[in-house]
Structures are given as C-alpha cells and as structure tokens.
Amino acid sequence: MTAEDVGGVVKAALELFKNGGDLAELRPLMGLARLQAFGLQADLDYMPRLTDRAAPLAQKLTSAHRAASLIKSRSTVISSGFGGVGRPSVLYRALKEIAISRQRPLGLTWVTVSAAGARGRAEGSLEELAEPGLIARYISGHVETVKAFFPLAETGKMIIHTLPQGVMASLIAAQSDGVFDMKTTVGIDTFLDPAMGGEGTELANANDESLVTRAGNELIYRLPQLDVALISAAAVDQEGNVYGDGMASITEIADAVRAVRHNNGVVIVAVGYVTSEPSGKPLIPTEFVNHIVVHPRTEQIAGIPVTEYWDIFTPKTPSPTVAAFTQAHTTLKFVNTLANVTPARGEFGQVLARTAAKLLTENIRRNDLVNIGVGLPEEVAGIFCDAGLAGDVLFSVESGALGGIPSPGLFFGSAIHPQKIESSRETFARYRRGLPAAVLGFLEVDGKGNVNVSRRGSQVSGIIGPGGFIDICEAAQTIIFVGSWMVRGKTIVENGNVKIDSHGQPKFVPKLGQVTFSAARALKAGKRVYYVTDFGILRLSGQGLILHAVFPGIDRKEDIERTMQIAVVGMSEAQTICREIVTGDGFNLSIRD
C-alpha cells in the first residue's frame, strides 16, 4: 500500500464517520493505515518500567530481541495466531533480526495450526522468517498465505507438511500427557491417506517422512516434540500470570504452552501491557511461563494493538442489537475492500450467498451450530446478519470464536460479538459431538462429487493445505459448498435472470488435483451435500451429481450440458430458483424452530 493508498484509507475513515459511523469503527481503518504506513517499526529492546510490587514479573521480563536469542538451532517451535488474529508479530520481527545478525538459530521446525502468513502483502506475519536456513521444516494446516516460504521450498531449502487443523489441535494437547500420535478416521479417502496413493502430509519435497500412516480403517498422525512456544496474549499481572482479556481468539495457546512445558521446553509470551487489576482466571498461569515480553505493539488483530483492542471481537457485549451487528459487519467489509487483500465478491457473489443462505435455512433449525468457512461462505453469514438473524444461528469458526457473525476477510478467525471464545481443540470436539451444518468453499469438483480445496496445480506455489476442512466435513450432517463454477468466468444478472456472460477455466472437472473431500465417504455416512454455483444448485446422490435447482435465465442444455466437463443427472426435474434470491428484492430468511 502506497502513501497515497494510506491517505485514501484515512479519507475513507473520515467519510464513514461523517456519515454516521461510530468513533470505534475508525479503529480497524486507522490501524490498517498505521500498519501499512509504518510497518512493524518498533523498539525490539523495549522494557517497561515496573513497580516494586512487580518483583515476580521482573524475574521473567525480557525484551523481544533477548527472547528471540534464546531459541536454539534445530528446535521445534509452535507459534500462536489464526491469520492476522493473535499473531506474535513482535517476536517474529525480533527473531528475524537475530537470525540475520547472528546467523542463528538455524534449522528450526516450525508449527502453526492455521494460516500464518500475509500472502507477501503486509508485515508482521510468519513470512518475516523467510530467511534461508532459519526454518528447515514447516508444518501447518493451511500454508497458502506464507508465499515467501515457497521459493525456499522450490529450491529444496525448506520442507512443507500439512495436516488437518482439528487433528493438529488434538496432537498438541496430547503432548502435555506425553502422547505424540493419534488414531482417527479424519482424512480417510483423501490425499492424506496412504491407501489412496497420495502425498501424505509432505507437499513440497520428497526427502522427508510423512507424518501420517494408515492402520486398518484409521490413520495415525504425529507431530514432532514441541520445544518452544511463541505466544501472543493481552496482559500480564505483577506475579507473571498471563491474561486473555481483549483477545479475539485463543486458538491453541493454553494447550501449546502445557505441551512445551511437559517437554521441558521454553515458553515465551508477548503481551501488550502490565495490569494491576487482572480480570478473571489467567489464560496461562505464571508457573508455565519462562519469559515475558511486554510491548505496546502486541496486536489483537493485524493493525489493532491489544492496548486499544476493539471490543466487537470479544464477548463483552451481552446482547448486541441487530443494528450493532450490521454496523460492525459493514465496517469490516469496507476495510477489506480498501485493503484489497481478499477478492471482491461482486454482485453475483451476493446471489450465490443468498442462494446458499436460503438452502441453509432449509436444513437447520433455530440455534443450530453451523461452521462457516473462509471466502464466499463468509458472505453467507453476512446474509444472515443483513436479515437480522445473527443471533438465531450459532455460527462458529474453527479458531474457537463461537456465536455472533464470523468476521470477513482480513479479520477471519474472529467473530463480531461472539458469545464465547474457546480453544480450537474445544471447538473441534464440539463439532465431533454434533455439527448440523457447514458452509464451505471449493476449488474443484469432479463427477463423483469429490472436492479439492487444498491444492492449485502441481507446483509448490499451488499448495494450500486442508485447514479445518477435512475435520469439519467428517463431522457435519449437512455440507453446502459454495463457489463460482469457473475461474475468470463472468456471470451477471439481467432483468431478474442469470446470464453466463463469459466462460473461463472450469472448476467441475473429470479429475481433481487432490481429493480433500470424499463423496463416497459422505454418502456412506448419510450426509446431505449440496454445491451452489453459477447455474444453480447440485446435490450429491448415489447416482452422482443431480441438478437440484437452476437459476432463472439459465439454459440447461447450452449453459450446463454443453459446457460441463462432467455428467449431471436430473436436468429436466430441477426446480427454478425464485427471482427474489437473484435480485435481492423482497428476499427474506426465516429459520424453523
């Protein structure tokens, strides 16, 4: 983002306020401008002044540079965060500077459960550590965002592994009991399953052992012993207890800390401030912490310091109004548009979102638990927000934000006015106990209904990883996939009809790059599976993909039969989707009790 762009953000923020926006709404806008204009300029040798009462804390207090220098070569490090939420940016930058100046540590194995990069577009992410030799092996559920790692992997200087996020969360917790592997059916019949002849967990090189094996009807996953935890939190008291007040997500923080301490490792926590009036129970008791870095640039979410945290991302508002949800959601979408990091959805994206939202209401009841995936599924949650139904569905994202409306784009991983923030392990356990529905995206779908979300093409730069997708599909009773049917195709609305304006590269293909979702396994489990795309809705059946409903204006022969690379059945029986969904005029949602 240029200085001119930053000026545009500031101008837009002032315009938003002029038009009735609340002062609090300016925080993410100004935070974004500040982050892009000044980056991570920070005194990494900063140490706060302490009172005499803080003597126990003083024994653990250190600077970011000093903390980074304590990490030994060939350690296995786990860091916190979910995208831009709760990332230890100050520690990343400090470690980068130490590594460059001292040429150590070297050969680290690095573990993150979720996306930890910024696609090369912003400072403060794990991409700070894309220095040759620093990280030898990277293990994560989602790797697409760490673009700076890919050149290292392509030249054999880094190995990349990916595992399902729910599995990783369980494996991390297990290490606190001295257990380093687990058996599960999650991942059976996907690219991770050795019996399928896939790649296993290793996606970038062929000279490292996969972290998954098959044993009968189950897979056995493992993680290496965790030696160091780099954690971002909110505050610390004078005894050295760490608190999460004001955090938008706690992901695997507590489990990672306990695992590392069980392994006699080192726990380093970055917080924003020292509190003399701690709130509630500590997130991490002082006995589990080795070193504490207090730094005012510690973030709640990218660009928003935890010292100025935005409370819409916390459960602090007991009963938010419909207007509060709508206002906050509109602001966050506005920030995403200005940042230009996430794709613009356009008018037809809203058509798809309304279609999926309506379909979702037909498959759930009021207060049902629903997982929302990244991308177009975020827009589906937004439709519920616009319809005043934000509190009528228990929306959830796998980071641990429960209730409210999942935040879009840059802020994904948090939620607007969540009811509760729990660990990701607790969330995945909640899914396993019963997940009525999930709304997820897709990259490719084959004629059997199998889905790929984890790889684009055969190059290292095409690696994405499954994220929590595989765990969620295993648990959900109803799965609604939503996405465009072609890459770089264009679909428009004219006079209440849907028109395919131009064709691109098909996403419905005879053969997938990877299988991340097994249709046969879903059918065997009795799941309801739908695919919402530009011509309408497909439904998974034992006969294959059935055309369930079609948009008005779509020619079934010209637009579907002659352009699809796969067979679709039931062409003549499909119902027509109502024009209210297409235009939005008179559109409304209701949920069964």
N, C-alpha and C positions, 0 to 999 in steps of 0.2 A: 504494500500500500504506500503510495507516494504522499508527499506533504499535501498535495492538492486533494488527494483522497481523504486524508485525515481532516482537512478543512471541511470537506463535504460531510463527513460524519458529524462534526461539531455543528455545522449549519442545520443538518437534518435533526439533530437532537433539539436544537433551539426551536425549530419549526414544530416538532412534536409537542414540546412544552407549550408553545404559543397556542396550539390547537386543543389545549385542554389536558395534556398529559401531566402526570404527577411528577414531582421532582425525583421521586425514587426511580421512575422509569428512565431517567437520564443515566443512571449508573452503568448499565451494560454498554451504552453508547459511548460514554466518556471513557470507560475502562478500555474498550476496544481501541479508541483513538489514542489513548495513552500508551497501550501496549505496542501498537504499530508505530507510533512516532518515536518512542524512546526505547523500545525493546526491553531487554532484561538488564538495563543499566542499573547496577546495584552494587553496594559495597559488600563484597562477599567476606570481608573480615569484620563486619559489623558485630558488636557485642552490646547488649543493652545494659543499662545501669540497674543494679538490684538493690533492694532494701536489705537491712540486716536480717530481717525475718526470712529472707530467701536463701539462707545458707545451704540447705539441702539441694536446692536447684543449682546453686553456684558450682557445686561439685560436678554436675553433669553438663553445664553450659559450655558451648564451644561455638566457633564461627563456622560458616558454611565451608570455607576453604580447609580449615583444620579437620572438620568431619570427613570431607572427601578424601583427605590424605590418609585416613585410617583404613581405607578399603584396600585389601591386599590383592595382589595379582592372582588370577585363576579362582577367585571366589565366585560363588553363585549368589547373585543379588536379585532381590524382588523389590519392585517399587510400586507405589500406590497410584491410584487415579483411574478415571474412565474417560477417555478422550481429553477434553480440556477441564474436566471436573476433578478437583482434588489432586492435581499433579504436583510433585515436589520440584517445581521449576528451579528454585534457588539452588537446590542440591545438584540438579543436572548441570547447571552452568558452572558451579564450583568444581565438579568432578571433571568437566571438560577442560577447564583451565589448569587444573592439577596435572591431568594426563598430558597435556601439551607441554607444560613447563618442565615436568619431571620425567616424562616418558614412562609413566606408570600410573595406575595399575594396568596390567596387560592381561589379555586372555580371559576376560570375565565371561561367565554365563549370565545372561540377563533374563529375568522372568517378569512379564506383565500379563495379567489375565485378560485385559481388554485393550482396545486401541489406545496407543500412547504417543503417536506422532501427530504432526500438523500438516501432513502432505507437502512439506517443504515451504509452507506459506507463512509461518509465524514462529517466533522464538518461544522458548520455554518448554518445548516438548522433549521427548526422549531422543529426538533427532539431534539434539545438542551433542550426543555421544557418538555420532557417526565419524569417529576418528579411527583410521586404520590401526588394528591391533588392540584397541581398547575392549571391544566386545567381540568375542570369538564365536559365541553361540547365543541366538536369541530365541526364546520360547514364549509364545503368546497365543491367545485365542483369536486375535484379529491383528493382522500385520500390514494391511493396506496403507495405513496412514504414515508408516515410517519409511517414506520414499527415499530418504537419504541413506537407508541401510542397503537398498537394492544394488547399487553399484559395487558395494563391498561383497555382497553375496554372489553377484555375477562373476566376479574375479576370484572367487574362492577364498576371500578373506573373512567371510562370516557364514555360519550355518544357521538356517532358519527352520524352526519347528513350529507347528501349530496344533493345538488341542482344543476340544470343546471347552467353553468357559465354565460351564457347570462342573465338569469333571475336574478342571484345574482348581476351582474353588474348594472342592472336596479334598483333593490331594494336598493342598496347602494346609487345611485344617488337620488332616490326618498326621502330618509330620509332628505336630505337637504331642502326639501319642507314640511317636517312633515308627509310624507306618508310612511306607514310601511308594506303595502302589495300591490300586483298587480295581475290583472287577465290576463291570457294568454292561448293560446292553446298549448303552448310548454309543452310537457310531456304527453299529452293526449294519452291514449292507451299504456303507458309504465309502468314500475314498480312503478313510482311515482304517478300514477293515482289511487286514492282510489276506483274508479269504477272497476278497474281491479283486486281488491283484493290483491294488492301488499303491500310492506312495507311502502310506502310513503317515506319521507325523512330520517327517522330514520333507521339506518342499524346495530347498534351494541347492542342496549338494547331495552327492551320492556316497559320501565317505563317512557318514555318521550313523549310528544305530538308531532305529526308530524307537519312539517312546511308547509304542503300543504293540501288543502281541495278542493273538487270539487263543482262547482256551475254551473249547467246546462251543457253547452258544453265547459266550460272553467275550468281551475284550478286556485286557489287562493294561491299564495306563500307569505310567510312573513319572515322577519328577525327580531331578537331582536334589541332593540335600541343600537346603537354603541356608546360606551363611551370613548374609547381610540383608537388612530391611531398611529401605529408604522410604520414609513415610511423611506425608503432609497432613497436618491436623490444624486445629484452630488456635488453641491456647494451652498454656501450662500454668499450674499454680506454683506456689513457693516451695512446695515439697517435691515438685518434679512430676506430678500426675498430669496426664495429657487429656484434654477435653475436646469434644467434637461440636460444641455449641456454635451454630452458624455454618456448619459444613453442609454441602448439598448432596454428598454421598460418602459412605464409609467403606464401600466395596469389601475388600478382604483384609483391611488394616489389622484388626484385632487378631485374626487367625494367622496372618503372616508374622506378626510380632511374636506370638506364642510359639510358632514353629521354629523361628530363628533362635529364640532363647532356649528352646529344648535342645537345639543342635549346638548350643554353646557359641552362638554367633553374636553379631553386633547389630543393635537396633539404633538407628539414627532417625530422629523425628524433627521435622521443621514445623514451627508454629509461627503465628503472626504476632502474638503478644503474651505477656505475663498477666494473669488475672489474680487479684486479691480476693475476689468473690466468685469462686468456682460455682458452676451451675450443674447440679445433678451428679450422677455417678461418672467417674473418669472413663474415658474411652480406652485408655491404656494406663494401668497403674504404674507408679514410679519404679517399682521393682523390675519391670520388664524393659525399662529404657536405659540404654547405655549413654547416649549423647543427645543433647537437645540444642537445636539451632533456633534462636528467636530472631526472626527477620520480618520487617514490615511488608516486604514484597511477597510473602507467602500468600497464595491465592485461594479463594473459594472456588472460583471458576475463572478461566482464562481472561485476564484483564480486570478482574474484580478482586482486590485484596481482601483477605479474610477479616481484616480490621474494619472494612467497610462493607461487610457482607450484605447481600440482598436477601431479605427475609422471605421473598416469594418462593425461594428454593428450599425453604425449611418448613417444618410442621408448626410454625409459630402462630399462624392464623387459624384459629379453631374452626370457624365456619365461614369460609370466604364466599362472597356473593358471586352470582353469575357474571356481573359486571367486572369484578376483580379478576376472575379467570380470563375473560375476554380481553381486557385491557393489557394484562401481562403477556398473554399469548400473542397479541398483535404486535407488541413492542419487540418481543424476541424474534418474530418473523421479520420485522423491519431491520433489526440488527443483522440477521443472516443475509438479507438482501444486500445491505450495504457492504458487508464483509466479502461477499462474492466467493465464499469458500464452498458452500453447498449449492447444488444445482437449482436453478429457478424452475419451479414446477409448472408454471403457466396455467392457462385456462383449462386445458384438458386434464391436467393433473388433478384439478378440483373435481372434475367429472368422475374420474376414477376413484377419488377419495370418497365422494358421496355414494357412489355405487357400492364400494366396499363397506362403508358405514351402514348403509341400509341392509346389506347382506348380513353384517354382524348382528344387527338388532334382531334378525330373524332366527339367529342361532344361539342367543344368550338370553338370560333373564336379568332383571334388575339386581345390582350389586355383585354380579359375577366377576371373577378375576379374569382379566384379559391382558396378555402380553402384547406390547407394541414394539415392532422392530424399527430400525433406522431407515430413513428415506421416505418414500411415499406413505408407508404406514403412519409416520408422524402426522401427515396431513389428515389421515382418517381420525385420529384422536382430536385433531383440530376441529373437524366437523362436529363432533360431539360437544366440544367447547362452544362453538358458534350456536349450536342448537339448545344451549342451556342445560345440557345433560352431563356436565363434567363430574358431578357428584353421584351420578346414577350407575356408573360402572367403576369397578375397582381396577383402574389401569395400572400397569406395572412395567417397569423396565428392569432388565437383569442386573443392573448395578445395585439395586436394592431400594430404589425410590418407589414407594407404594402409595397408590391413590393420587388424586389430582389429575393433571394433564401432563404427559411426558413432554419435556422441553424439546423444541425443534433444533436441528442443525448443529451449530457450534456448541449448544448447551445440552445436547443429547447425553443422557446418563443421569440428568437431574429431572425433577418434575416441578411443575408450577403448583404451589400449595399442596404438597404431598401430605397424606395422613400420617405417614411413618417413613423413617429411613432406617433400613435394616441392612445387614451384610448381604453380599451377593450369594453367599452359601445358604443363608436362611431363605432367600428368595427362590433359589433353585429347589430347595427342599419343599417350599410351599407349592411350587409347580408340580413336583412329583406327587404330592398329596392330592392334587386335583387342579387342572388348568382347563376351564371350559373352552377357552378360545385364544387364538393368537393371530395377529395380523402381521405378515412378514413380506419382504420384498423377494425378487428373484432376478437372476441374470439370464438363465437359460432354462427351458423346459423341454423334455423330449416327449415322444409319442406315448410313452407309458405313464407320463405324469411325474417322472423323476425331476428333481430341481437341482440346479447348480447355483450356489451363491458365493462359492469360496475361491474361484479362480477365473481370471480372464486370460485366455490364451495359454501358451506353453512357456512363455518367458518368465524369469524371476519377477520382473516388474508387474506381472499379472497376478501375483499371489495376493489373496485377500484374507483367507482363513475363515473358519466357520462361525467365529464368535459364539454366542449362546444359541445359535440357530438349531443345531442338532439336538441339544438338550431340550429346547422348547418344543420342537416337533415331536420328540419322543413323548412329551407329557400332554400336549394339547389334544382335546377331544375334537375341536373344530379348528381347521387351519385355513386362513384366507390369504392367499398370495396375491399381491397387487403390484402391477408394474406395466410399463409400456411394452408393446409386443415387438417393437423393432428398435434398433439403435440408430439414431439420427433420422428416424421416420417422423412424419408430422401428421397429426390428426387434429381436425378443427371441428367447431360447432357452427352450423349454418341453419338458421330458422328452426331451431329445436331438433335438428338432425345431426348425426355424426358422420363426418366425411373424412376418408383417408386421403389426405392432401398429397403426400409424397411417401414413398417407400424407402426403407433403409435396410440394415442388416437384420435378418430375422432372429428373434430370441427363442422361437419354438423350432427346434432343430432335431434331426434324426439321432445325433449323438452328442452327449454332453462333454464338456471339458473335464468336469468332475461331477460325481454324484454326492450331493450334500444332504439330499432328502430322498429316501427310498419310498416310492409309491406303493410297491408291493407290500412293504412292511406296514405302511399306514392302512392299507386295505385290510390286511390280516388283523390289525388291531381295532378295526371298526371305526376309524376316524372319518369325519366329513371333511373333504378337501375341495377348495374352490380356487380358481385362478381368474382374477379380474384384470382385464386388459382392454385394448383399444376397441375391439369389436364387440365386447360383452363379457359374459361370464362362462367359463368352462367348469365342469365338475368331474372329479375323479370317480371312476366306476370300474367294475371288473371287466367291462368291455373296452376300457381305455378312457380317453377324454371325451366327454359329452358336452355339446353346446347347450348350456343351461338357460341362458338368456342372451339376447342380442340387442344392441342399441338401435334405435330408430334411425333409418338412413343407411344402415349397413346392408350391402348386397351380399347375401350368404354365399352365392356362387362366385362372384367376381372378387369380393374382398376377403373371403375366408378360404373357400375350397381351392381357388386358383393361386393363392399366394402363400398358403401354409405349406411348410415342408413336412408336416406330419398329418396323419389321418385324424379327423374329428368326426364323431358319430352324432346322431340325433339332430341333424341340421334342420329338418323340417318341423320338429316338435318344439323347438326352443321358443320360449315366450319373449315378448318385446318389452324392453325396459322402458318405464314411463318417462315422458319428456320432462317432468319436474326434476328428475335426477340429472338429466342432461343440462338443462338450462339453469337450474337452481331456483327458478321462480315457483313459489308455492311448495318448495321442498321442506319436509319436516321429518323428524325422527321421533319414535316412541319405543319404549322398552317394556317388554312383558314383565309383570310382577311374578 
